Amino acid sequence: MSLQEYRGVMVVAEQKNNKIHSTTYELLNWGRGLADKLDCGLYCAVLGNNVQELDELIFRGADRVYHVSSPCLENFLARPYAAALARLVEEEKPEIVVAAATTTGRTIMPMAAARLETGLTADCTGLDIDPVERILLQTRPAIGGNIMATIKTPFTRPQMATVRPRSARQAARDTARRGEIVAKHYDGALFSTPENFLAFVKDTTQDVNIQDADIIVAGGKGMKNREGFKLVEELASLLGAGVGASRDAVDLGWVPYSHQVGLSGKTVAPKIYIALGISGKIQHLAGMQTSEYIVAVNKDPEAQIFKVADLGIVGDALEVVPQLIDQLKSIKANA
Ligand SMILES: Cc1cc2nc3c(=O)[nH]c(=O)nc-3n(C[C@H](O)[C@H](O)[C@H](O)COP(=O)(O)OP(=O)(O)OC[C@H]3O[C@@H](n4cnc5c(N)ncnc54)[C@H](O)[C@@H]3O)c2cc1C
């Protein structure tokens, strides 16, 4: 089969308990950008059992939604999900398939890629289209995060990639958009697996999930010591914000790893990200630069963090933050 027979961009929806997860809207944002550049359709693959509210996927940018529905897909099992995805791709032949780099995406995409005998770039932080070759440019950190590599899949189709959650904003919602929902029903034999779903056990080892916070106050080595870092926590508490940290702050033991933002930590995209005493090395920026509004306090006017900041304060965080805290306390007292 020639490469030209493949057309369109397909994103793989994330769902839990047969309800679409918001990560899917980030994928649709990526997918819409790619499809517009290629002037082709954007498809959304939904794997599950009677997944609800598929119209929402059209409002968020999909031109066509393929719903592979089966009781065998009620709970997530790697083999049935990968088999369903591979079958759908064989039938519809999209040139690009993108899923989230979540547990689900990271599990089924390699299995589907192996079945389809094509390449996969995992954990991308950026996707684009080469304007000359019209193929997918898949950017991800490489060599221990020291460089950003851009990878192409020139000889096979589809081009497959997983992207980090929160590496794009959610696609805007337009209820006037129209599209098509196509139900797919496959023979039960496709889903056969030696795996059995027993139970879902929630991970309780992480005390916070900063990825859900609208505001994050994050501190770095510039906070000097554990006492200084307490100012980060106090400001966060007054703002009802999550506490983030650079890797250095985590390595120094001021705050647990679950708060680390960046390449080897979490990727976040809150409405407001306040970086205190953080230099803004590339590995930190990789985890927060899609935040909507970035405020930085750093005593070095040349600090990298100011290149992504919407509001920058050049000053000593140990002096600026207590003033902010006092102001907020007095506003709250007078409210
Ligand atoms: C493979 C790999 C993965 C990595 N993953 C991550 C990651 O996930 N997250 C991450 O954060 N880093 C990560 N790093 C580390 C990263 O390269 C930086 O070392 C780290 O982000 C620096 O943390 P920092 O900004 O707190 O410290 P520094 O770079 O030391 O910066 C401290 C900043 O504080 C400022 N400052 C000092 N005193 C004050 C003061 N009183 N008031 C205001 N400002 C002050 C300084 O001007 C400086 O800009 C990774 C590195 C590698 C190689």
PDBQT file of the ligand as one rigid body, heavy atoms in Angstrom, charges set to zero:
ROOT
HETATM    1  C1  LIG A 401      17.470  15.109  32.441  1.00  0.00    +0.000 C 
HETATM    2  C2  LIG A 401      17.159  16.296  33.297  1.00  0.00    +0.000 A 
HETATM    3  C3  LIG A 401      15.878  16.427  33.783  1.00  0.00    +0.000 A 
HETATM    4  C4  LIG A 401      15.550  17.541  34.570  1.00  0.00    +0.000 A 
HETATM    5  N1  LIG A 401      14.269  17.672  35.022  1.00  0.00    +0.000 NA
HETATM    6  C5  LIG A 401      13.930  18.787  35.692  1.00  0.00    +0.000 A 
HETATM    7  C6  LIG A 401      12.588  19.009  36.109  1.00  0.00    +0.000 A 
HETATM    8  O1  LIG A 401      11.696  18.156  35.910  1.00  0.00    +0.000 OA
HETATM    9  N2  LIG A 401      12.308  20.158  36.756  1.00  0.00    +0.000 N 
HETATM   10  C7  LIG A 401      13.253  21.110  37.027  1.00  0.00    +0.000 A 
HETATM   11  O2  LIG A 401      12.921  22.143  37.625  1.00  0.00    +0.000 OA
HETATM   12  N3  LIG A 401      14.531  20.921  36.678  1.00  0.00    +0.000 NA
HETATM   13  C8  LIG A 401      14.897  19.778  36.044  1.00  0.00    +0.000 A 
HETATM   14  N4  LIG A 401      16.207  19.586  35.712  1.00  0.00    +0.000 N 
HETATM   15  C9  LIG A 401      17.212  20.462  36.304  1.00  0.00    +0.000 C 
HETATM   16  C10 LIG A 401      17.362  21.817  35.602  1.00  0.00    +0.000 C 
HETATM   17  O3  LIG A 401      18.323  21.721  34.585  1.00  0.00    +0.000 OA
HETATM   18  C11 LIG A 401      17.841  22.892  36.608  1.00  0.00    +0.000 C 
HETATM   19  O4  LIG A 401      19.006  22.436  37.231  1.00  0.00    +0.000 OA
HETATM   20  C12 LIG A 401      16.815  23.227  37.674  1.00  0.00    +0.000 C 
HETATM   21  O5  LIG A 401      15.565  23.496  37.097  1.00  0.00    +0.000 OA
HETATM   22  C13 LIG A 401      17.280  24.473  38.429  1.00  0.00    +0.000 C 
HETATM   23  O6  LIG A 401      16.432  24.710  39.511  1.00  0.00    +0.000 OA
HETATM   24  P1  LIG A 401      16.328  26.191  40.096  1.00  0.00    +0.000 P 
HETATM   25  O7  LIG A 401      15.816  27.101  39.048  1.00  0.00    +0.000 OA
HETATM   26  O8  LIG A 401      15.568  26.096  41.371  1.00  0.00    +0.000 OA
HETATM   27  O9  LIG A 401      17.844  26.537  40.507  1.00  0.00    +0.000 OA
HETATM   28  P2  LIG A 401      18.906  27.447  39.810  1.00  0.00    +0.000 P 
HETATM   29  O10 LIG A 401      19.080  27.166  38.394  1.00  0.00    +0.000 OA
HETATM   30  O11 LIG A 401      20.109  27.413  40.682  1.00  0.00    +0.000 OA
HETATM   31  O12 LIG A 401      18.250  28.893  39.876  1.00  0.00    +0.000 OA
HETATM   32  C14 LIG A 401      17.995  29.592  41.043  1.00  0.00    +0.000 C 
HETATM   33  C15 LIG A 401      17.492  30.968  40.615  1.00  0.00    +0.000 C 
HETATM   34  O13 LIG A 401      17.118  31.688  41.746  1.00  0.00    +0.000 OA
HETATM   35  C16 LIG A 401      17.529  33.029  41.581  1.00  0.00    +0.000 C 
HETATM   36  N5  LIG A 401      17.692  33.567  42.930  1.00  0.00    +0.000 N 
HETATM   37  C17 LIG A 401      18.678  33.301  43.829  1.00  0.00    +0.000 A 
HETATM   38  N6  LIG A 401      18.410  33.919  44.981  1.00  0.00    +0.000 NA
HETATM   39  C18 LIG A 401      17.253  34.573  44.798  1.00  0.00    +0.000 A 
HETATM   40  C19 LIG A 401      16.452  35.384  45.641  1.00  0.00    +0.000 A 
HETATM   41  N7  LIG A 401      16.786  35.643  46.909  1.00  0.00    +0.000 N 
HETATM   42  N8  LIG A 401      15.312  35.911  45.120  1.00  0.00    +0.000 NA
HETATM   43  C20 LIG A 401      14.956  35.684  43.840  1.00  0.00    +0.000 A 
HETATM   44  N9  LIG A 401      15.656  34.916  43.019  1.00  0.00    +0.000 NA
HETATM   45  C21 LIG A 401      16.801  34.364  43.499  1.00  0.00    +0.000 A 
HETATM   46  C22 LIG A 401      18.788  32.970  40.789  1.00  0.00    +0.000 C 
HETATM   47  O14 LIG A 401      19.009  34.195  40.092  1.00  0.00    +0.000 OA
HETATM   48  C23 LIG A 401      18.512  31.806  39.858  1.00  0.00    +0.000 C 
HETATM   49  O15 LIG A 401      17.919  32.276  38.657  1.00  0.00    +0.000 OA
HETATM   50  C24 LIG A 401      16.546  18.494  34.912  1.00  0.00    +0.000 A 
HETATM   51  C25 LIG A 401      17.839  18.334  34.415  1.00  0.00    +0.000 A 
HETATM   52  C26 LIG A 401      18.148  17.260  33.624  1.00  0.00    +0.000 A 
HETATM   53  C27 LIG A 401      19.545  17.136  33.064  1.00  0.00    +0.000 C 
ENDROOT
TORSDOF 0
